[in-house]
Amino acid sequence: MNAEPVLEVENVCTFRGRVQVLWDVSLVVGRGETVAIVGPNGAGKTTLVGSITGLVPPVSGRIRVQGVDVTAERPERLASRRVALVPERRGIFAPLTVRENLMMGAYSRRGVPRAELAADLEDVLQLFPPLRRYIDAIAGSLSGGEQQMVAIGRALMAKPELMLLDEPSLGLAPKVRSENFGALARLAQRGVTILLVEQNLRLAAKICGRAYLMQRGRIVGTETAEELARSARRTYLESHG
């Protein structure tokens, strides 16, 4: 990893209540990289995202974004540092329209000219064409896959330097998963820095350059995209043997 670090996690330990979930977790994501965190249920992946974003502050260790120590910084402060989160199960504002949800993503950019926000909104609609016809529909009425598009689009409206996605394929039909990951691949090609938490190794391997492997709250190894794809194929063969 030769690119300038956008995210540095150093020896992070985190508890949920009295239970320690993360043990000395360290990772680095360089500018323009797409990096995956993969592992089974209960590995601590979502807690790691929570520690990075200030939702579950670590008890020790350091987290830096673009060289600035943001350990335990409040989530709303991180948004002003151009860090955007697409949470597990999307977390959209169901009673609001799609347009209102997307514009909520630009909240941290108060004072930006309307014309610039309109151009950014158009960019999201080009990335996710189905949202154009639902732009004034109630977001909660959309399918799960369309709601995931809204959640990713909302994050993009913040113009993030770093985008974190927690299990974006969870509960989605294969066709919609493929469409959404195609959009993420296009974002990666534009140079957006992405940290992706994902259980589906095959999907992660398609868009990431490398992956960290988590088990029982620890980073236990790293793999290139090619190695991850082979792992996915091996896992598939073992489960269908």
C-alpha positions, 0 to 999 in steps of 0.5 A: 500500500503506497498511497497516502493513508486516508484511514489508519486504525492502530491497536484498537480495542473495543468493548460492548458493555463488559464484553471485549469485541475488538483486540488490537485491531490495526489496518490502513486504507490508502487514498483511492483504495477499495479495501474489504473487511471480511469474516464470519458473523460475530467476527467484530466487523460491525463493531470495527466500523462503529469504532471508526465512526465514533458510534462505539468508541474504543477503550484504547488504540488510535484512529486517524483520518487523513493524519488527524486523530479522530479517536472517539470523535462524535459521528457528526464531527466525522461527517465534517471531515468528509467521512460517510457511513452506509450502515448495516440495513441501510438506516434510511429515513423511511417517512421522507421522500427519496429526494429528502433522504439524498439531500440529508446527506449534504447536511454537513455541506451547508452553504454550498451553492444550490447549483452545485448540490443539484449537480451532485444530486444528478450525479447520484441519479445517473449512478442509480437510474432507478431512483430517478423515477422514485425521486418524490416517492416515500423512501420506505415504500421502495424495495430493499435494493432501492433503499440501499441505493438511497443509502449509498446515494445519501452518503455520496451527497456528503462528497466523502473522502472516505466511504464506509459500507457495512454489509451492503449486500445483506438481504438483497436479491442477486440481481440487485446486489450485482447492480449495486456493486457495479455502482460501487466499482464505478465509484472506485474507478473515480478514485473514491476511497472505500472501506467495505465490510462484507461476508460475500467474498465473491462480491468483495473480490470483484471490487476491492484491491485487497482485504483484511480477514477478521476472526473473533475480534482480531485481524488474522491476515490479509489477501489480495483480490485474486487470493480472496476470489480463490478463497470464495471459490474454495468456500463455495466448493466446500459448501457444495461438496 
